Amino acid sequence: VRYIGIAYVATYIQLNAPTISMTDAGCRIMYTAVDLTGDVVDAILGVIMITRLHAMYQRSRKVLIFLVVIFVAIRIANAVMIAITIMHISGEELILSGTYQCMIAYPGDVQLLSSMTWILDTAWEVLALCLAVWIAVKHFRELRRHSTRGIIGDCFTVLMQTHVSYFAIFLAVSCFEIGFFSPTLSAGILYSLDSQIYSGFAQIFQFVQLFVLGPRLILSVREYHAKLVADSDTASAMPSIAFQERVHVETSSSV
């Protein structure tokens, strides 16, 4: 995912660089490439989220089927709306004070479809967060009832920390993206300094969500597993060292 992020940033810089001239068709193609890349990475992160929730629910078949059905339905709906959007948007290169700017125009109905994709994605993330919080609270209550914490409690803590962080940044990105479709902001996106700042923050948050916190959903679990393995090897090595020292002492005594 992070390697895709490098290509994503390179394409986005080329799309928005004021010194690079592109045709109207080039603006449209570059914008489509950036948009599709974000959607593909978002789908990959959705699969990772399903895998995490499946593990948190102790590999429940019912939970897996429920998540897969909901996720596939949302992805199909988004794919249809994205395809319609790509067919109807138009790109135009503007020359403003000697600089080049790509402008993407959305017809009225297509603008609504584009905002709907973010609404559906937000609904999916809210569902995933609710399921994660519910099962985590249930496990923590059971552990507290038995006055234990152990590996399971620590694992759920790691899972929830990364999940909440990811959801917070995703919610911020969704608010930014849906805000783009307001008439005031969309009309002044190229001409207002406030609109340019708004757009810059939106892209920064989206990059962090897709290519920084997104991979952390799986990397945090790997790091926790590696830590457990290292601690286990250290614990098993201590009796071995003690045994070797004892054998050495007994051998020396017998001599």
N, C-alpha and C positions, 0 to 999 in steps of 0.2 A: 504494500500500500504506500509506503514512504517513497519508493522509486516512482510510482505513479504521481506522487505529489511533486517531484522534481519536474516532470513533464508538464504537470498542471500549471505550476508557477511560471515556467518558461513560456508556455502558450499564453497565459494571462498577461505577462509582461509585454509580449509582442503585440497582443491585442490592444493594450492601453498605452504603449509607448508613443509619445507625441511626435517623435522624430521618424517613425516608421510609417511609410505610406502604403496603404492597401486599397484595393478596389472595393466597390460595394459588395461584390460577391465574396471577396476575401474576408471582409468584416463578418459577414453572415456565417461563413465556414468556420472561422476561428471561434466565434461566439458559440456555435453549435458544438464544437469540439470541447470547449471548456465546460459547457453545460452537461454534455453526455458523460464526460470524465467524472464529474461530481456525482452523477446519478449511479454510475457503475460502482464507484467506491462506496456510496451509500448502501447499495445492495449487498456488497461484500460485508460491510459492517453489520448489516441486518442479519446475515447468516451467522456471524460471530455472536451476535446477541442471542439468537435462538439457541446456539450451542451452549452458551453460558447458562441460560435459563433452564435448558434441559438438564444440565448437570446439577443446578441448584435444586431442582424438583426431583432429584434422585432418579433420573432417566425415566420419568413417567411418560408412557406412550401417549396417554390422552393429552397431556400438556404439549408434547411435541407436535401431535397432529393439529391441535388448536392453533399453535403458533405458526406452523407452516401454512395452514389454510388462510389465516388472516394476512400473513406476510405476502404470500403469492397473489392474493386478491388485490392488495394494495399496489404491489409492483406491476401487475397487469394494467390496473387502472392508470397508474402513473405513466407507464410506457405508452398507452394509447393517447393520453393527453399530451405527452411530450412530443409524440410523432405529429399530432395535429398542430401543435405550436410551431414545430420546426418547419412544417409545410407552409405556414401562413406568415411567419415573421419576415421582415425585410431588413437588410443592412444598408447603411449609407455612410460614406466617409465624408466628414466635414473638415474644412480647412479654416481654423480659427486662429488669427494672429500668427500665421506662419506655422502652426502646429496641426497635426492630423488627429482627428477624433472619430472613432467608430460609434455610430448611433444605431441602436436596434429598435425598430418600431413594432409595437404589438397592436393588432386590431382589438377592438373592445372585447369580443367574446374570447379571443385567444388569451388576453390578459387575465381573464377570470380563470381559465383553465390552468394557466401557469401558477396562479396563487393557490388553486385547489390541490396541486401536487404537494405543496408545502404543508397544507392543512392535513392531508392524509398522512404524510410523514410524521408530523407532530402527533397525530392521534396514535400512530404505531409506537412512537417513543414513550408516550404517556402510558400506554398499555404495558409496555415492557418494564417501565419503572415501577408501576403499581404491582406487577407480579413479583418483581425482585424484592421490593420492600416488604410485601406480605409474607413471602417465604422466609426472608431474613429475620423479621420480627418473630415469626413462629419458632425458628430455630434458636434464637437468642433467649426466648422465654423458656424453652425446654432446657437449655444449658443452665440458665439461672435457677430453674427449679431443682436441678441436680447439683447445683453449686460447682459446676465444671465449666471450663472454657475449651481448652485443648486445641487441636489442629483444626477441627471443623469451625469453631468459633472464629479463629484467626483467618481462615480462608474466606468465610462469609464477610468478615470485615474488609478484607482486600477487595473482594468483588463489589461490595456496596460503595466503597470509596471511589473506585474507578467509574462505576455506573453513574453515581450522582454527579461527579465532575463532568462526565461526558454529556449527561442530560442537560446540565446547566448551560453548557456552551452551545448545545444544539438548540435549546429554547431561545437563546439570544440570537442565533443565526436565523431561526425561523421568523422571529419578530422583525429582524432587519429585512429579510427577503420579502415578507408579506407587505412591509412598509414601502417597498419599492413600487408597489402597484397603486399607491395613493395618487390621485390626479396631480396634487401639488408637487410631489417629489419626482414623479416620472416626467413632468413637463420641464423641470429645471435641473435634471440630472447632469447636463453638460455645462450649464451656464452659471449655476450657483455654487459658491465656495462651500456653503453648508452641505449641499447635496454631494459634492465631491468628497468631503470629509466623511459623510454618512456612508457613501459607497466604499471608501477605503476601510473603515472599521468593519463593515459587513464582510469584505473579502478576508481581512485578517482573522476574524472570528471563524469564518468558514474553513479557512486553511487549518487553523488550530483544531477544529472539530474533526475534520476528515483525516488529517495526516499527522496529528500529534496525539490527541486524546483517543482517537479511533483505534490506532494500533495498540495503545496502552490497555485496551480491553482484553487483549490476549497476552501482551508482553508482561503485564503485571502478574498474571497467573503463572506464566513460565518462570518469572523471577522468584515467586513465592515457592514454587515446586523445587527450583534449584537450591533455594535456601534450606528447605526441608531435607533435601538429599545431602547437602553439605553438613548440616547439623547431625543428621543420622550417621554419616561417615565419621564425624568427629567423636560422637558418643560411642560408636562401636570400636573406634581405635583406642580409646582410653583403657578398657579392660585388656585389650591385646597387649598394650605397652606394659601394663602392670603385671600381666602373666609372664611376659618375656623377662622382666626384671626379677620376678620371683624365681624363675627357672635358673637364671644366671646366678643368683645368690645361693640357691640350693646346690648347684653344681660346684661353685667355688668352695662351699662348706664341706662337701664330700671329698674334695681333693685335699 
